[in-house]
Amino acid sequence: MKKALLIITSLFSLVLTINASQFVNLTPMPKHITMAEGAYKLPESYSINAKHLPDSICVEAEKFVQAILKTTGCKARITSKKKADIEMYLDTNLPNEGYKLSVTKKKIQISASTTSGFFYAFQTIKKIMPAHVMAGLNPEQAQAIIPTFQTDKRPTIPCVEIYDEPRFWYRGFMLDCGRHFFTVDEIKHILDGMAMYKMNYFHWHLTEDQGWRFEVKKYPRLTSIGSVASDCRMNDMEKGYYWLGKPYGPFFYTQEDCREIVEYARNLHIEVIPEIDMPGHIIAALAAYPEFSCTPEGEHKVQTYQGGVWADVLNVGDPKAVQFARDVLTEVMDVFPGKFVHIGGDECPTSAWEKNKLCQVQLENLIKEGKIKDPGKDNKHRFRPLQSHFIVEMNNHIKARGKQMILWNESVTAAGADLELIKSTGATIFCWNPCQQGAAIASSLGLDAVITEWGPGCYYINRKQHDGAEEPGAAGSGGKNDQLPAVYAYKPIPDKVTDPALRKHYAGVQATFWTEHVSDIRYCDYLAFPRLLAVAESAWSPEEKKDLESLRKRFTADTLLFDLTGRLYGKHYLLK
């Protein structure tokens, strides 16, 4: 096999020289791909026959035209003529998000059944063009960043036949902005990285014990008080861990900020899923509105230490506190138009409920009314069904708006959870720990499961990615279970799950990024790449297509793209 890589900087920035019969730099790998000799050279003036297609698809063609104009100077005319340099065809037999792409020496043909399918086809074309195209830069801009960067004014596209469709409908990335705040521009930077690798859901963790980040107009103290911590533990790559030594905040997103992010993501065919964590991990809200806690007279303050689980939780026995939760979700749903709303449900102790009169009375009333099963007087998990009932109440509110609820796996794996109540919600379950137990329970209940494994083969990509002495501080040890080979080898659907009726509920995978140990977007990039590529390929490509050495080769080639877009990355698995 001829080598296809040319080292152009000491930082492993690489230019890909494509041998069309051997290698194409495309991650995630398509379902089927056949390379041919030669390449298509994009004319300085070319045509796209998109006018016969629905308006939403024409928009995707125009977005591609503008991207190519910006990066290469090549101009296009969108025509209704049958023959064109780039021909687009609507094929209703193709699956949602799927596409066919044919590149010959004479023209390009694209077929898809949906707007998303055409978007991903264009993403594929840009990805196999010179790296400055996907980076959104013209050659001069690229050379200003990497002086040795070279490319033809008229870029070439390798001749290839592709049939492609995603393995899973859910391909996600989660960012925790509750513990550490990231700016709107930084989130756009993350969304751009997701789109490079065909990820389609941005799970936005907006509230935590350490900070409330979403503006709720009905409850202004959530952001005037709940978005400010008296201090904060920081961590970046150069300084390591340190305490800020002053208030952290107020940091929050206005509703207009959120709408801006939603629209930016929509253009990348990414849906934003807001998460408002309840009834646990809600101390920042209780610092602002202590009357909704189980101990209104007690001390409630935004937490400064980024880890931990605290007993101070929402008083689910108080109708006013439950209405507060509904009110918050109402404004969330007004701002976020997508299908899903995540309400957390993880790591919620019941000790405060056990001591609270309102919760005690509510538990007995719900048992008498037959709304929950009687756990028994001596059951140490006697109060857990209160959480299950609260989840049902929130679900009814969410469903009334035509949306669907998402929960963490504790909703089905926590001892004492009422599984029949959770089943009735139709919620999607995000499984982290115990991941596969949660997925097994969810699928047996007929609920979809999203796999975001905590370990081994960790999809928590905020952890150290290597155990070398030079690695900056982060979560975990960076041992073998955190490293790229284990992340890539992990099977979201275990081999032992053979029943098609269960397998169909394994809906997708998610790379999850908590920020207990990361307060710097550069460090976020460093930890995410290349493991994000591994998760993205597990989400999109067939299991049998996975090949670690191929991924390493493509990751090595992609370092040029990372350098051009200002992304740090780990170098442990680069090809030399």
N, C-alpha and C positions, 0 to 999 in steps of 0.2 A: 504493500500500500504506500502510495506516495505521500510524503508529509505535506500537510496543508497549512502549516502554521509558520509564520515568520515573526521572530521576536523583534519588536521595534523599540521597546524601552526596557530599562532595568527593572521596572515595576511589573513585568510580565504582561504589559499591554501588547496585544497581538493583532496582526492583520491576517484575515483569513484569505488564503489563495485557494479558490475552490477547484478541485478536480471533480468535475461533475459526475463522473461515474463512481466516485468513492465517498464523498463526504459533503453533507450540507449542514450548515450550522443552524439547527432548528430545535428549540426546546419550548414546549414538550414535543416529543417525537410523534408524528402523525400515526394514525392507525395503519395506513398503507402508504408507502412511498416508493417510487421507482425513479431512479436517476437516469438521465440520458446524456450523451455527449453534447457539448456545446452550451451556448447561453443565448438569451435574448437581450439585445442591446436596446435600451429604451430610447426611442427617437426624441429629438429636441422638441418636436411637436407631435403629439400622439392623440388618439381618439379613444373614447369609452362609450359603448352603446348602452346607456343606462336610462334613457328617457322613456322607454316603454315599461319600466318597472315602477312599483309603488314609490311614493314620495320618500318614505323612510329609507328605502334602499338607495335612492338617488342621493340622499344626504350622505350616506356612507361613501359613495363614489366621489362626491364633491370633497369630503374630508380627505380622501386619499389624494385627489388631485392637488389640493392645497398643500398637503404634506410633501409631495414630490416637488412641487414648484418651489417651496421654501428650501428644500435640501439639495436640489439638483439644478433648478432653473428650467427644467423641462416643463413645457406647457401642454395642457390638454384641452380638448373640446369634448363636451358631453353631447352625444348625438343619439338620434333614434334609428340611424341606419343599422341594418343587420350586421354588416361587416365592420370591424373596427380593430384597432391595435389591441385593445383589451375588451373582450366580449363577455357580457354578463347574462346569465340565464337563470330564470326562476324554475327550480325543479322541486315540485311538491313531494316527490318521493324521498327526498333527503331528510334526515332527522333534524330536529331543532338544534341549532348551533353547528350542525355539520356542514361540510362544503366539499366540492371537488375543485381542484386547481390543476390546470394543464399549462405548462410553459414550454413552448417550442422556440426554435430560432426565429420564427416568423410572427408569433402572436401569443397572447395570454388569454385563456378562457377560464371563467369562474362560474360555478353553479352552486346555488344554495336555495333553501326553502324559506329562510327567515332573514331579517335584517342582521341578527347576530351572526348567522352563518357567513354573510358577506363581510361583516366586520372582521371575523377571524381569518377569512381568506386574505383580506388586505393586510392584516397583521402578519400573516405568514410571508406574503410577498415582501413587505418591508424588512422582516427579520432576515431573509436570505439575500437581501441587497447589502451593499457596504454599510458598515455599522453606523456611519453618520446619519443615515436615513432614519433608522429607528430612534436614534438619539435626538432627532429633530434639528440637526445642525447642517449648515452648508459646509463644503470642504474647507473654506477659509476659517470658519469658526472652529472646525475640528482641528485644523493645524495650529490654531492659537493655543489649544489645550495640549495637543500632542504634536510637536513640530515635525516629527517624522511621518505623520499621517499622510498617505497618498491614496488617491482614487481618481478614476476617470470622471470627466464632467458628465458623460452619459453613462450611468451605472449599468452594469450587467446583472442579469438574473439567471441563475442556472436552470437549464432545461430539466423539468421534473414533472412527474404525474403524482398527484396526491389525492387520496380519499381520506377524509378526516372527520371525526366526531369525538366528543368528550366521553370518557368513561363514566364520569359522575356529573350530575347536574349542579352539585354544590362544590365549588372550588374556592375556598376562602382564606382570608388573612384577617387576624384580629389584632388590633392595637389598643392597649390599655392607656387611655389618656386621663384616667382618674388619679393615678399615682404620680404621673408626670405628664405635663401639658406639652403638646406639640402644636405648632402654629398651623394655620390654614395652608400655607405654602408647603410646609413639611408634610402634611397629609397628602397634598396633591403629588408630591414627590413619591410617596409610598404608592399611591394609586397608579402612577405612571409605571412603577416597577411591577405592580400586579398585572397590568395590561400587557406588558412585554411577554408575559408567560401565561396568558389566557386564563387568568383567575377572575372570577366573576362576582364575588361577594366580599364586601369590606365590613367586617364586624367591628363596630365602633363602641368600645367599652367606655362609657361616658361618666359613670359615677362610681365612687368607691368610698371607703372609710377615710381616705386621704384627700378627697376632693370631689366636689360636685361641679361638672363642667357644662351642663346644658341649661340654658336660660329658660326658666319657667316664669312667665309673666304674672301668673296668679300668686306665686310664692317667691317674691324677689329676694328674700333672705337666703334662699338656696345658693345664690351666686354672690350676694354681698357678704355673707358669712361663710357659707359652705364651700366656697371656692378658695378659701384662704387658710393655710396652715401656719402655725406660729413659727415653724422651722421646717426644714426638709433635708433628708439625706440625699445627696447627689452622687452621681458617678459618671465620669467620662473617661475616655481612653488615656488621656494624658495625666490628669490629676488623680485618677482613681476615686476612692470613696472620700467624701468630706461632707460636713454639715454646712448648710448655707449660712446659718448664723443670723438670719433675719426672716421675716414672713415670706412665705412662698404663695404668691397670688396678690390680688384676685386674678385667677386664670380661668376663663370659661369661654364657651362659644355662644355667640348670640344666635338667635334663630335665623337671622340672615346669613351668618357664617355657615350654619348647617345647610341651609338651602343652596349656598354656593358650592359646598362640597358635594351635595347630592347631584347637582347639575353637572359638575365636573366629572364625577364618577359615571353618570348616565351616558355621557359622550364616549366613555370607554367601555360601555356595556357592563358596568359594575353596579350592583345594587348595594346601597348602604343599609346595614342593619344596625339600628341604635340599640344599645343595651343600657337599661336602667336597672341596676342590681337591687333586688328586694326579695324577701323582707330582711335578709342579712346584708352585710357589707354596705350599710346605709348610715354610718355614724356621721358623715359630713352633713347629711340632711337633718339628722337629729340635733346636731350642734346648732343649726339654724332654727329648727322647730322642735324643741324638746318635748312639747305637749303630745307628740306622736310616738314617744318612746314608752316603755313600760315603767320608767322611773322619771317622770317629768321634773321632779324636784332635784334629781341628781345632777352630777357634772357631765356635760356633753361637749366635747371639743373635737375638732378635726384632727385626725391622727397625723403624727409627724413621722413615725417609723413606717416604712413602706410595706413591710410584711405583716403577718398576723391575722388572727380571727378573734373577734371580740363578741361578748355576750350581748352588747347593746344593739338591739334589733327593733324593727318596727313592731308596734303593738297591734297585732292582727285581731285582737279582741275588741278594739276600740273602733266603732263605726266611723269616727272622724278621721282616724289614721288610715283606714281603708279607703275612705273617700279621697283623702290626700293622694294616695297612690293612683286612684282612678284619674284624678285631675291632672297629675303629672303625665300619665300616659296619654291623656287626651291631647295635650299640647305636643307631645312627642309625635303622635300620629298625624297631627295637623302639619307638622314640618317635614316628616319623612314619608314620602308617598309609596314606598315599597311594600311588598307583601308581608314582611316579617317584622316582628317586634320581640326583642329578647328581654326577659325580665329577670335574668339571673337565676336565683333559687339555689345557689351553691353555698356551702359552708355556713349554714344558719343554725347556731345553737338554740336550744329551746329553754334553757335555764331561766331566762327572764320571763317567759310565758308561764312557767311553772309557779312563779312567785307572784304573778299579777292577777288580781281579782277578776278583772274583765275577761282575761283569757281563760281563767278557771271556769267562770260562768258560761262563756261561749262554748267551751269544750263539752260541758255537760248538756247544754241545750242542743248542740248539733248531734250528740249521741241520741238524745231523747227523740229528736225529730227524724232520726234515721238518715241524716245527711252524711255522717261518717260512721264507720264501724267502731264499736266499743273496743279500745285496745286492752282493757282490763286495768283494774285499780293498781296492780303491782307491776305493770309494764313500765320499765324505765324510759321507754320511748313514747309514753302515753300522749304527749303533747305534739308529736310530729304531725299527726293528721291535720292540726290547725294550719300548717304550711300547705298541705295538699288542698285544703278547702280554700285558703287564700288564693292559691294558684288558679283554682276554678273560677273564683270571683273575678280575677284579673282577666282570665281567658274570655269570660262572657263579655266583658267590656271591650276587649280587643276584637273578638269575633263580630260584635255588633257594628264595627267599622269595616268589616270585610277583610280583616287581616288575620294572620296566623302567629301564634305564640311560639317562642323558642325558650328552652330551659337548659340549664346545665344538668349533668347526669345525676346529681344528688336528689333530684326530684323523684327518681325511681330507685336509686341505690341506697339512700339514707335509711337506716333502720327505722321502721315504723311508718314509712311513707305509704299512703293509701293508693295503691296502683290502679284500682278501678277508677278513682277520681282523676288521676293523671291520664289514663287511657281515654276518658271521656273528652278531654280537651283537644285531642288530635295534634298535640304539640310536637315539634321537632326537638330531639334530644341531642345536645352537644356533649359528647363523651370524652372525658379526660382522665379521670381516676375514680374507680377502676374502669378503664376505658371499655375494654371488651365485655366486661360484665354489664355495664350500662347499655352497650349496643345490643347485647343478647336480650336483655329485659325489654328494651324499647321495641325491638323487632318482634318479639313474642306478643307484645301488646298491639301490634299493628302501627307503631309509631316510627317515623323516619329517624335515623341516627346519623350524625356527622362525627367522624373520627378525628379527634385532636389529641392523640396519645401523649400522656405525660411521661411515659417511659415503660420499658425500653424502646429504642427506636423512636426517639422523642420528637414529636411535632411541636413541642414548646421550643421555638428557635430563639428565645431570649437567653438560653443557657450557654455557657462556654461551649465553643465548638471544637475545642481541642484541650488536652491536658498538659501542653507544653508550659515550661516555666515562664515563658515570655508572654503568655496570654493575660490580657487585662482581666480584672475582676468582674464576675457576673454570677448568675445563678448556676448551681450545679457544679460538677467537677470537671466537665469537659471530657469525661471518660468515653469509652467506646460506644456506650448507648446514646451519647449526645452527638457523636461525630457523623459526618456525611454518609459513610457506608451504611450505618445502622438506620439512619433516617430514610435512606433510599430503599433499603431492603425490606423495611417494614411493610407488611401486608394489611391494608385497611380492612379487608374481609378475610378472616382466617380460613385456611383450607378446610377446617372441620365444619364450617358453615356451608352445607351443601344444599339445603332446602331452598328452592327458588323463591318460595313464599316469604322466607326470612331474608334472603340475599337482596331482594328488591328494596328492602327498607334501609340498606346501607347507602345513604344518599350522597355521601361525599367526604371530603377531608378538609382540614383547616390547619394552616400554620398559625400558631398562637404566640403573641408577643406581649408578655407582662413586663411591667417597667419598675418592679421593686429595685432592680439593680442597674437600670439604664435610664439616664435623663438626657441623653445626647443623640440627636438624629444620626450623626455620623456613626456612632457606636451601634445604633439600631441597624443601619446598613451592614456594618461589619459582621454582626452576628447573624443577620438574615441570609447573607449570600456566602456560600452557594446553597445552603440548606433549603432556601425558598424554591430553588430550581428543582430540588428533589421532591418536595411536596407537590409542586405544580405538575411535575411529570406523573407522579402517582395519581393525581386527580384527573388528568386528561388521558394519558396513554394506557393502552392495555398492559396488564401485568407482565405478560410475556415479552413485551417490548423493552422492558427495563434492562439496562446494561451499564454497570458502573463505569467501566473504562470509556464507554461512549459519552456518558454524562460528563466525566472529567474532561474529555476532549472538547466538548461543547462549552463547558464552563470556562476552560482556558481561553477558547476563542472569544467568549463573551466578556472577558476582562477589558477588551477594547471598548465595548459598549459601556461598561461600568465606569471606566476612566472618563469617557466623553460626557457622561451624565453625572459625574461627580459623586459616585458611589464607592464607598470603601467595601472591601470584601476580604474574607479569609483566604490565605494563600496555601493552606496546608495540603490541598489536593490538586494543585495545578500540575499539569504535565510539564516536565522540564525540557 
